[in-house]
């Protein structure tokens, strides 16, 4: 039985950034035909696909309302529209913190509000954003931080203020990837803030490398996923994919930096050969 899947990109990257190359033959082996389309392509009938997978919809921060409205029209969307709505606004970080998840502390600063600046180096970023765009690190409070906050607020954006974790400079972040709620693989990543974006203008370049997470890191990622599914009222298996990004706090404890449930890079180019097969099985599971 042949099944049709559509991988959703965006007008600038209608076929993603190439990370999924190994996934397509793995899906073909399970009877799937896969094609790419920009999510806002008026000539694509997304409702006709057995499954629509969000992969490179990286222009949503500037078009979030339009993007969410489109998600609501796609009956077989992975991950589903309610998850997308929750995860496209990083205010979810505060919800997970309140649920007891060890997270990098976050101060949510709504437009018109004043920030309480940390007494250590910190990061200011928009609550709706992707690819590290709009993320700026500051050594201390001062006019530059105020200016960046004002620029976000003038755009009508909520800002997040988080103390910078020094371990990022030495260890980077570790991204822990799950398919169908089950651990698949991990990789380290370091975003080069202040170096500009890639040719598409949608994300900062990152350095990625395969990794094996320490037991406490993997356990923390599992806890993050459990807490998020509890808040969303879903089972882990209902998520086709999830990526928990963690860093080490000053005391060495793993802390969640972000939980990516929308369209994260899944690091297939830095994973073992079985990762595309696991992803293909998870796609099939979504239709079971």
C-alpha positions in Angstrom: 0.0 0.0 0.0 1.5 3.3 -1.1 1.0 6.3 1.2 1.7 9.9 0.4 3.6 12.3 2.6 4.4 15.9 2.2 7.4 17.5 3.9 6.5 21.2 4.5 9.2 23.8 3.9 8.9 27.6 3.2 9.2 29.7 0.1 12.9 30.4 0.7 13.7 26.7 1.5 10.9 24.7 -0.2 13.0 21.5 0.1 14.7 22.2 3.4 18.4 22.4 4.0 19.3 18.8 2.9 19.3 17.2 6.4 16.5 14.8 5.4 18.2 13.3 2.4 18.7 9.9 4.0 15.1 9.9 5.3 13.5 9.8 1.8 14.8 6.3 0.8 14.0 5.0 4.3 10.4 6.1 3.9 10.2 4.7 0.3 11.2 1.3 1.7 8.0 1.5 3.8 5.8 2.4 0.9 5.8 6.2 1.2 6.0 8.6 -1.6 7.4 11.9 -0.3 7.4 15.3 -1.9 8.3 18.7 -0.6 6.2 21.9 -0.8 6.3 25.3 0.8 3.6 25.4 3.5 1.9 28.4 1.9 1.9 27.0 -1.7 -1.6 27.6 -3.0 -1.2 24.8 -5.6 -0.5 22.1 -3.1 -3.4 20.1 -1.7 -2.1 19.3 1.8 -5.4 17.7 2.7 -4.9 14.9 0.2 -1.7 13.6 1.9 -1.8 10.8 4.4 0.7 12.8 6.5 2.1 16.3 6.3 5.4 16.7 8.2 6.6 20.2 9.3 10.3 20.2 8.4 11.6 23.6 7.3 8.8 26.1 7.9 11.4 28.6 9.2 9.7 31.8 8.2 6.8 31.4 10.7 8.1 33.9 13.2 7.2 36.8 10.9 3.9 35.2 9.8 2.8 33.3 12.9 -0.9 34.0 12.8 -1.1 33.0 9.1 1.0 29.9 9.8 -1.1 28.8 12.7 -4.3 29.3 10.7 -2.8 27.1 7.9 -1.9 24.4 10.5 -5.5 24.3 11.6 -6.6 23.4 8.0 -4.2 20.4 7.7 -6.0 17.3 9.1 -2.9 15.0 9.1 -0.3 17.4 10.5 2.8 16.2 12.4 3.3 17.6 14.9 -0.4 18.6 15.3 -1.7 22.1 15.3 -2.3 22.5 19.1 1.3 21.5 19.7 2.5 24.0 17.1 0.5 26.8 18.7 2.0 26.0 22.1 5.6 25.5 21.0 5.9 28.5 18.6 5.8 30.9 21.6 8.8 30.3 23.9 6.7 31.5 26.9 6.2 27.7 27.2 9.6 27.8 28.9 8.1 29.5 31.9 5.3 26.9 31.9 7.8 24.1 32.0 9.8 25.8 34.7 6.6 26.2 36.8 5.9 22.5 36.2 9.2 21.7 37.9 11.4 21.1 34.9 15.1 22.2 35.5 15.4 25.0 33.0 17.6 28.0 32.3 15.9 30.7 34.3 13.6 32.9 32.1 12.1 36.3 32.6 9.1 37.0 30.3 9.0 40.7 29.4 5.8 41.7 27.7 5.7 44.9 25.5 5.6 47.9 27.7 7.2 46.1 30.7 10.6 46.8 32.1 13.2 44.0 32.3 15.0 43.0 35.5 18.5 42.6 34.1 20.6 39.7 35.6 23.8 40.6 37.3 25.6 38.1 35.1 26.0 38.0 31.3 22.6 37.3 29.7 20.7 36.7 26.5 17.7 38.6 25.2 15.5 37.0 22.5 12.0 37.2 21.1 9.5 34.7 22.5 8.5 33.9 18.9 11.6 33.2 16.8 13.6 30.5 15.0 17.1 29.9 14.0 18.5 32.1 16.8 17.4 35.2 14.9 17.0 38.2 17.2 19.0 36.5 20.0 21.7 38.8 21.4 24.1 38.2 24.2 25.1 41.0 26.6 27.9 41.2 29.1 26.0 43.5 31.4 22.9 45.7 31.6 23.2 48.9 29.8 22.0 51.0 26.8 22.6 48.3 24.2 20.4 45.8 26.1 17.7 48.4 26.6 17.9 49.2 22.9 17.5 45.6 21.8 14.6 45.1 24.2 12.9 48.2 22.8 13.3 47.1 19.2 11.6 43.8 20.1 8.8 45.6 21.9 8.4 48.2 19.1 7.7 45.2 16.8 5.0 44.1 19.2 7.1 41.1 20.4 7.4 39.7 23.9 11.0 39.3 25.0 12.7 36.6 27.1 15.7 37.4 29.3 17.9 34.5 30.4 21.3 34.4 32.1 23.9 33.2 29.7 25.3 29.7 30.5 29.1 29.8 30.3 29.2 26.1 29.5 27.9 26.9 26.0 31.3 28.4 25.3 33.2 25.2 26.2 30.6 22.4 25.7 27.9 23.9 23.5 24.4 22.6 23.7 23.4 19.0 23.4 20.3 18.2 21.3 18.5 15.0 22.4 16.2 13.7 19.6 13.1 11.5 20.0 10.9 9.8 17.4 7.4 8.8 18.4 8.4 9.6 22.0 11.4 7.2 22.0 15.0 8.3 22.2 16.8 8.1 18.9 20.1 10.0 19.0 21.9 13.2 20.1 24.3 15.8 18.7 26.1 18.8 20.0 25.5 22.2 18.5 27.0 25.6 18.9 25.3 28.7 17.4 27.6 31.5 16.3 25.7 34.5 17.5 26.7 37.7 15.9 28.1 36.1 12.8 25.1 36.7 10.7 22.7 34.2 9.1 23.0 31.6 6.4 22.3 32.5 2.7 18.5 32.0 3.3 18.5 34.6 6.1 16.4 32.3 8.2 18.9 30.9 10.8 22.3 31.4 12.2 24.9 28.9 11.1 25.6 26.1 13.6 28.4 23.7 14.2 27.0 20.2 14.7 28.7 17.0 15.8 27.5 13.5 16.8 27.3 12.9 20.6 26.3 10.4 23.2 24.5 12.1 26.0 25.5 11.4 29.6 22.9 9.4 31.5 21.8 12.5 33.5 21.4 14.5 30.3 19.3 11.9 28.7 17.2 11.5 31.9 16.7 15.3 32.0 15.5 15.2 28.3 13.1 12.4 29.1 11.7 14.5 32.0 11.3 17.5 29.8 9.3 15.5 27.2 7.1 14.0 29.9 6.4 17.4 31.4 5.5 18.9 28.0 3.2 16.1 27.1 1.5 16.4 30.5 0.9 20.1 29.9 -0.4 19.4 26.4 -2.6 16.5 27.5 -1.1 14.1 25.0 0.9 10.9 24.9 4.6 11.0 23.9 3.8 8.6 21.0 1.6 11.4 19.5 4.7 13.4 18.8 6.4 12.4 15.5 9.6 14.1 16.7 10.9 16.1 19.5 14.3 17.7 20.2 15.3 18.8 23.7 18.2 21.2 23.8 20.1 21.2 27.1 23.1 22.9 28.6 25.1 22.5 31.8 24.4 25.0 34.6 27.1 26.5 36.7 26.8 23.6 39.1 27.1 21.0 36.2 23.4 20.1 36.3 21.6 19.7 32.9 19.2 22.5 32.2 16.7 22.7 29.4 17.3 25.6 27.1 14.6 24.9 24.6 12.2 22.1 23.6 11.7 22.0 19.8 8.4 20.4 18.7 7.8 22.3 15.5 10.4 21.9 12.8 13.8 21.5 14.3 16.9 20.3 12.5 17.0 16.6 13.6 20.7 16.1 12.8 20.4 13.1 10.5 23.8 14.0 8.9 25.4 13.5 12.4 23.4 10.5 13.5 24.0 6.8 13.0 22.7 5.0 9.9 19.7 3.7 11.9 18.2 7.1 12.6 16.4 7.6 9.3 14.9 4.1 9.7 13.7 5.0 13.2 12.2 8.2 11.8 10.4 6.2 9.0 9.0 3.8 11.5 7.7 6.7 13.6 6.1 8.2 10.5 4.3 4.9 9.9 3.3 4.7 13.6 1.5 8.1 13.3 -0.8 6.5 10.7 -1.4 3.2 12.6 
